[in-house]
Amino acid sequence: MTVQFLSARMPAGVMVILVVYCLRDLPVTEPRALAPLAALAVTIGLHLWRRNALLSILGGTAVHVALSSTVFAH
């Protein structure tokens, strides 16, 4: 019973911890914060739409790289 509960809940819990860890020092008042936030929104949107972890991760990564290297390049 406990193992079944943990196997259902742990993947989402691990992802929440990783998101909080990665975004904890994000300066939300600066425009460059829009790249990771947009990537996060795309990742969540793709996952809710297709329920495919690989597609979600690749889509979010592509958006982040594209925005960081073009729109928000220093």
The first five atom37 places (N, CA, C, CB, O) and aatype in JSON, in Angstrom:
{
  "aatype": [12, 16, 19, 5, 13, 10, 15, 0, 1, 12, 14, 0, 7, 19, 12, 19, 9, 10, 19, 19, 18, 4, 10, 1, 3, 10, 14, 19, 16, 6, 14, 1, 0, 10, 0, 14, 10, 0, 0, 10, 0, 19, 16, 9, 7, 10, 8, 10, 17, 1, 1, 2, 0, 10, 10, 15, 9, 10, 7, 7, 16, 0, 19, 8, 19, 0, 10, 15, 15, 16, 19, 13, 0, 8],
  "atom_mask": [
    [1, 1, 1, 1, 1],
    [1, 1, 1, 1, 1],
    [1, 1, 1, 1, 1],
    [1, 1, 1, 1, 1],
    [1, 1, 1, 1, 1],
    [1, 1, 1, 1, 1],
    [1, 1, 1, 1, 1],
    [1, 1, 1, 1, 1],
    [1, 1, 1, 1, 1],
    [1, 1, 1, 1, 1],
    [1, 1, 1, 1, 1],
    [1, 1, 1, 1, 1],
    [1, 1, 1, 0, 1],
    [1, 1, 1, 1, 1],
    [1, 1, 1, 1, 1],
    [1, 1, 1, 1, 1],
    [1, 1, 1, 1, 1],
    [1, 1, 1, 1, 1],
    [1, 1, 1, 1, 1],
    [1, 1, 1, 1, 1],
    [1, 1, 1, 1, 1],
    [1, 1, 1, 1, 1],
    [1, 1, 1, 1, 1],
    [1, 1, 1, 1, 1],
    [1, 1, 1, 1, 1],
    [1, 1, 1, 1, 1],
    [1, 1, 1, 1, 1],
    [1, 1, 1, 1, 1],
    [1, 1, 1, 1, 1],
    [1, 1, 1, 1, 1],
    [1, 1, 1, 1, 1],
    [1, 1, 1, 1, 1],
    [1, 1, 1, 1, 1],
    [1, 1, 1, 1, 1],
    [1, 1, 1, 1, 1],
    [1, 1, 1, 1, 1],
    [1, 1, 1, 1, 1],
    [1, 1, 1, 1, 1],
    [1, 1, 1, 1, 1],
    [1, 1, 1, 1, 1],
    [1, 1, 1, 1, 1],
    [1, 1, 1, 1, 1],
    [1, 1, 1, 1, 1],
    [1, 1, 1, 1, 1],
    [1, 1, 1, 0, 1],
    [1, 1, 1, 1, 1],
    [1, 1, 1, 1, 1],
    [1, 1, 1, 1, 1],
    [1, 1, 1, 1, 1],
    [1, 1, 1, 1, 1],
    [1, 1, 1, 1, 1],
    [1, 1, 1, 1, 1],
    [1, 1, 1, 1, 1],
    [1, 1, 1, 1, 1],
    [1, 1, 1, 1, 1],
    [1, 1, 1, 1, 1],
    [1, 1, 1, 1, 1],
    [1, 1, 1, 1, 1],
    [1, 1, 1, 0, 1],
    [1, 1, 1, 0, 1],
    [1, 1, 1, 1, 1],
    [1, 1, 1, 1, 1],
    [1, 1, 1, 1, 1],
    [1, 1, 1, 1, 1],
    [1, 1, 1, 1, 1],
    [1, 1, 1, 1, 1],
    [1, 1, 1, 1, 1],
    [1, 1, 1, 1, 1],
    [1, 1, 1, 1, 1],
    [1, 1, 1, 1, 1],
    [1, 1, 1, 1, 1],
    [1, 1, 1, 1, 1],
    [1, 1, 1, 1, 1],
    [1, 1, 1, 1, 1]
  ],
  "atom_positions": [
    [[0.82, -1.19, 0.0], [0.0, 0.0, 0.0], [0.87, 1.26, 0.0], [-0.93, 0.0, 1.2], [0.63, 2.17, -0.8]],
    [[1.84, 1.32, 0.87], [2.72, 2.49, 0.95], [3.54, 2.65, -0.31], [3.63, 2.38, 2.16], [3.73, 3.76, -0.79]],
    [[4.03, 1.55, -0.85], [4.84, 1.61, -2.07], [4.0, 2.09, -3.24], [5.46, 0.23, -2.37], [4.49, 2.88, -4.05]],
    [[2.79, 1.65, -3.35], [1.91, 2.11, -4.43], [1.63, 3.6, -4.31], [0.6, 1.32, -4.42], [1.63, 4.31, -5.31]],
    [[1.4, 4.07, -3.1], [1.16, 5.5, -2.88], [2.38, 6.32, -3.28], [0.8, 5.76, -1.4], [2.25, 7.32, -3.98]],
    [[3.55, 5.9, -2.84], [4.77, 6.63, -3.15], [5.09, 6.59, -4.64], [5.94, 6.07, -2.36], [5.56, 7.59, -5.2]],
    [[4.85, 5.48, -5.29], [5.15, 5.39, -6.73], [4.23, 6.3, -7.54], [5.01, 3.94, -7.21], [4.6, 6.74, -8.63]],
    [[3.06, 6.58, -7.02], [2.14, 7.48, -7.72], [2.44, 8.94, -7.43], [0.69, 7.17, -7.34], [2.2, 9.8, -8.29]],
    [[2.96, 9.26, -6.25], [3.14, 10.65, -5.84], [4.56, 11.18, -5.99], [2.72, 10.78, -4.43], [4.75, 12.39, -6.13]],
    [[5.55, 10.32, -5.95], [6.94, 10.77, -5.93], [7.38, 11.51, -7.21], [7.84, 9.6, -5.72], [8.06, 12.52, -7.09]],
    [[7.03, 11.06, -8.41], [7.49, 11.8, -9.59], [7.05, 13.27, -9.57], [6.97, 11.13, -10.86], [7.85, 14.15, -9.89]],
    [[5.82, 13.54, -9.22], [5.35, 14.92, -9.16], [6.05, 15.68, -8.04], [3.83, 14.97, -8.96], [6.39, 16.85, -8.21]],
    [[6.27, 15.03, -6.92], [6.96, 15.68, -5.8], [8.39, 16.04, -6.14], [0.0, 0.0, 0.0], [8.87, 17.12, -5.8]],
    [[9.07, 15.13, -6.82], [10.45, 15.4, -7.23], [10.49, 16.57, -8.21], [11.09, 14.14, -7.86], [11.37, 17.43, -8.11]],
    [[9.56, 16.62, -9.14], [9.53, 17.72, -10.11], [9.26, 19.06, -9.43], [8.47, 17.45, -11.18], [9.87, 20.06, -9.78]],
    [[8.37, 19.08, -8.46], [8.09, 20.33, -7.72], [9.34, 20.8, -6.99], [6.92, 20.13, -6.72], [9.66, 21.99, -7.0]],
    [[10.05, 19.89, -6.36], [11.28, 20.25, -5.65], [12.32, 20.8, -6.63], [11.85, 19.03, -4.9], [12.98, 21.79, -6.33]],
    [[12.47, 20.17, -7.79], [13.43, 20.66, -8.79], [13.06, 22.04, -9.31], [13.52, 19.68, -9.95], [13.94, 22.88, -9.49]],
    [[11.78, 22.29, -9.56], [11.34, 23.59, -10.04], [11.62, 24.67, -9.0], [9.85, 23.56, -10.39], [12.13, 25.74, -9.34]],
    [[11.28, 24.4, -7.77], [11.52, 25.38, -6.7], [13.01, 25.63, -6.55], [10.93, 24.88, -5.36], [13.42, 26.78, -6.39]],
    [[13.83, 24.59, -6.6], [15.27, 24.74, -6.47], [15.84, 25.58, -7.63], [15.94, 23.37, -6.43], [16.68, 26.44, -7.4]],
    [[15.39, 25.32, -8.84], [15.92, 26.04, -10.0], [15.47, 27.49, -10.07], [15.5, 25.33, -11.27], [16.22, 28.34, -10.55]],
    [[14.28, 27.78, -9.59], [13.74, 29.14, -9.71], [13.86, 29.96, -8.42], [12.3, 29.08, -10.12], [13.36, 31.08, -8.37]],
    [[14.5, 29.43, -7.4], [14.52, 30.12, -6.1], [15.23, 31.46, -6.14], [15.18, 29.24, -5.07], [14.85, 32.37, -5.41]],
    [[16.26, 31.62, -6.97], [17.01, 32.87, -7.03], [16.69, 33.69, -8.28], [18.5, 32.58, -6.98], [17.44, 34.59, -8.65]],
    [[15.59, 33.38, -8.92], [15.23, 34.07, -10.16], [14.79, 35.5, -9.86], [14.11, 33.3, -10.9], [13.86, 35.71, -9.08]],
    [[15.44, 36.49, -10.46], [15.05, 37.88, -10.23], [13.81, 38.23, -11.05], [16.22, 38.85, -10.58], [13.92, 38.62, -12.21]],
    [[12.63, 38.08, -10.46], [11.38, 38.24, -11.21], [11.13, 39.68, -11.66], [10.22, 37.77, -10.37], [10.26, 39.91, -12.5]],
    [[11.87, 40.64, -11.12], [11.67, 42.03, -11.53], [12.48, 42.39, -12.76], [12.04, 42.96, -10.39], [12.31, 43.47, -13.32]],
    [[13.37, 41.5, -13.21], [14.19, 41.77, -14.39], [13.58, 41.09, -15.62], [15.64, 41.27, -14.17], [12.99, 40.02, -15.51]],
    [[13.72, 41.72, -16.78], [13.14, 41.14, -18.0], [13.71, 39.77, -18.37], [13.34, 42.08, -19.15], [13.02, 38.96, -18.99]],
    [[14.96, 39.51, -18.0], [15.56, 38.22, -18.36], [14.9, 37.05, -17.63], [17.05, 38.23, -18.06], [15.15, 35.9, -17.98]],
    [[14.08, 37.33, -16.64], [13.37, 36.27, -15.93], [12.23, 35.7, -16.78], [12.81, 36.79, -14.6], [11.67, 34.66, -16.44]],
    [[11.89, 36.37, -17.86], [10.79, 35.9, -18.69], [11.15, 34.62, -19.45], [10.39, 36.97, -19.67], [10.26, 33.81, -19.74]],
    [[12.41, 34.42, -19.78], [12.81, 33.21, -20.52], [12.52, 31.94, -19.71], [14.3, 33.27, -20.88], [11.85, 31.04, -20.22]],
    [[13.01, 31.83, -18.47], [12.7, 30.6, -17.73], [11.22, 30.47, -17.36], [13.53, 30.53, -16.47], [10.68, 29.37, -17.3]],
    [[10.56, 31.59, -17.12], [9.13, 31.52, -16.79], [8.31, 31.1, -18.01], [8.63, 32.87, -16.26], [7.36, 30.34, -17.88]],
    [[8.67, 31.6, -19.18], [7.99, 31.18, -20.41], [8.25, 29.7, -20.69], [8.45, 32.03, -21.62], [7.34, 28.97, -21.09]],
    [[9.49, 29.26, -20.46], [9.82, 27.84, -20.66], [9.04, 26.97, -19.69], [11.33, 27.62, -20.48], [8.58, 25.88, -20.05]],
    [[8.89, 27.43, -18.46], [8.11, 26.68, -17.47], [6.65, 26.59, -17.91], [8.21, 27.35, -16.09], [6.03, 25.52, -17.8]],
    [[6.1, 27.7, -18.39], [4.71, 27.7, -18.84], [4.51, 26.75, -20.04], [4.27, 29.12, -19.23], [3.51, 26.04, -20.11]],
    [[5.47, 26.74, -20.96], [5.38, 25.84, -22.12], [5.48, 24.38, -21.67], [6.49, 26.15, -23.15], [4.75, 23.52, -22.15]],
    [[6.39, 24.12, -20.75], [6.55, 22.75, -20.24], [5.27, 22.26, -19.58], [7.71, 22.69, -19.24], [4.82, 21.14, -19.83]],
    [[4.68, 23.1, -18.74], [3.43, 22.71, -18.07], [2.3, 22.55, -19.09], [3.04, 23.77, -17.01], [1.54, 21.58, -19.02]],
    [[2.2, 23.49, -20.02], [1.16, 23.41, -21.03], [1.27, 22.17, -21.89], [0.0, 0.0, 0.0], [0.27, 21.49, -22.14]],
    [[2.48, 21.86, -22.35], [2.67, 20.66, -23.16], [2.36, 19.4, -22.38], [4.1, 20.6, -23.69], [1.78, 18.45, -22.91]],
    [[2.75, 19.39, -21.12], [2.49, 18.19, -20.33], [0.99, 18.0, -20.07], [3.24, 18.25, -19.0], [0.48, 16.88, -20.13]],
    [[0.29, 19.08, -19.8], [-1.16, 18.96, -19.58], [-1.87, 18.58, -20.88], [-1.73, 20.28, -19.04], [-2.89, 17.89, -20.85]],
    [[-1.34, 19.03, -22.0], [-1.98, 18.77, -23.29], [-1.72, 17.34, -23.76], [-1.49, 19.76, -24.33], [-2.66, 16.63, -24.13]],
    [[-0.44, 16.91, -23.75], [-0.09, 15.63, -24.34], [0.26, 14.53, -23.34], [1.05, 15.82, -25.25], [0.3, 13.35, -23.71]],
    [[0.51, 14.88, -22.08], [0.91, 13.9, -21.06], [2.12, 13.09, -21.5], [-0.27, 12.96, -20.74], [2.18, 11.88, -21.31]],
    [[3.09, 13.78, -22.09], [4.31, 13.14, -22.58], [5.49, 13.88, -21.97], [4.37, 13.14, -24.15], [5.77, 15.02, -22.34]],
    [[6.18, 13.24, -21.05], [7.28, 13.9, -20.33], [8.4, 14.32, -21.26], [7.83, 12.98, -19.26], [8.95, 15.41, -21.12]],
    [[8.75, 13.47, -22.22], [9.84, 13.81, -23.14], [9.5, 15.03, -23.98], [10.16, 12.61, -24.06], [10.32, 15.93, -24.15]],
    [[8.29, 15.07, -24.51], [7.85, 16.23, -25.29], [7.85, 17.49, -24.44], [6.45, 15.99, -25.88], [8.27, 18.55, -24.9]],
    [[7.38, 17.39, -23.22], [7.33, 18.54, -22.33], [8.72, 19.09, -22.03], [6.63, 18.17, -21.03], [8.94, 20.29, -22.09]],
    [[9.64, 18.19, -21.71], [11.01, 18.61, -21.38], [11.7, 19.21, -22.59], [11.82, 17.42, -20.84], [12.33, 20.26, -22.49]],
    [[11.59, 18.55, -23.74], [12.23, 19.07, -24.94], [11.62, 20.4, -25.38], [12.13, 18.05, -26.07], [12.35, 21.3, -25.79]],
    [[10.31, 20.53, -25.3], [9.65, 21.78, -25.68], [10.04, 22.93, -24.77], [0.0, 0.0, 0.0], [10.35, 24.02, -25.25]],
    [[10.04, 22.7, -23.47], [10.44, 23.74, -22.53], [11.89, 24.14, -22.69], [0.0, 0.0, 0.0], [12.24, 25.32, -22.63]],
    [[12.75, 23.14, -22.91], [14.17, 23.42, -23.12], [14.38, 24.23, -24.39], [14.97, 22.13, -23.18], [15.17, 25.17, -24.41]],
    [[13.69, 23.87, -25.45], [13.82, 24.6, -26.72], [13.38, 26.05, -26.58], [13.01, 23.91, -27.82], [14.03, 26.95, -27.1]],
    [[12.29, 26.27, -25.88], [11.81, 27.65, -25.67], [12.81, 28.44, -24.85], [10.42, 27.65, -24.97], [13.11, 29.59, -25.18]],
    [[13.34, 27.84, -23.8], [14.31, 28.54, -22.95], [15.58, 28.89, -23.74], [14.67, 27.68, -21.73], [16.07, 30.01, -23.65]],
    [[16.1, 27.94, -24.49], [17.32, 28.18, -25.27], [17.07, 29.24, -26.33], [17.82, 26.89, -25.93], [17.9, 30.13, -26.53]],
    [[15.95, 29.14, -27.01], [15.64, 30.12, -28.06], [15.5, 31.53, -27.5], [14.36, 29.72, -28.79], [16.05, 32.48, -28.05]],
    [[14.76, 31.67, -26.42], [14.59, 33.0, -25.82], [15.88, 33.54, -25.21], [13.5, 32.95, -24.75], [16.2, 34.72, -25.36]],
    [[16.62, 32.68, -24.55], [17.85, 33.12, -23.89], [18.93, 33.53, -24.91], [18.38, 32.01, -22.99], [19.72, 34.43, -24.64]],
    [[18.96, 32.88, -26.04], [20.0, 33.18, -27.02], [19.6, 34.24, -28.04], [20.39, 31.93, -27.74], [20.45, 34.73, -28.77]],
    [[18.35, 34.61, -28.09], [17.94, 35.63, -29.06], [17.35, 36.85, -28.36], [16.92, 35.05, -30.05], [17.98, 37.91, -28.35]],
    [[16.2, 36.72, -27.79], [15.48, 37.87, -27.23], [16.2, 38.44, -26.01], [14.07, 37.47, -26.87], [16.32, 39.66, -25.89]],
    [[16.67, 37.58, -25.12], [17.26, 38.04, -23.87], [18.77, 37.86, -23.83], [16.64, 37.33, -22.71], [19.35, 37.77, -22.74]],
    [[19.42, 37.81, -24.99], [20.89, 37.69, -25.03], [21.52, 38.98, -24.52], [21.38, 37.37, -26.48], [21.03, 40.07, -24.78]],
    [[22.61, 38.82, -23.81], [23.28, 40.01, -23.24], [24.28, 40.56, -24.19], [23.96, 39.67, -21.92], [24.94, 41.56, -23.89]]
  ]
}
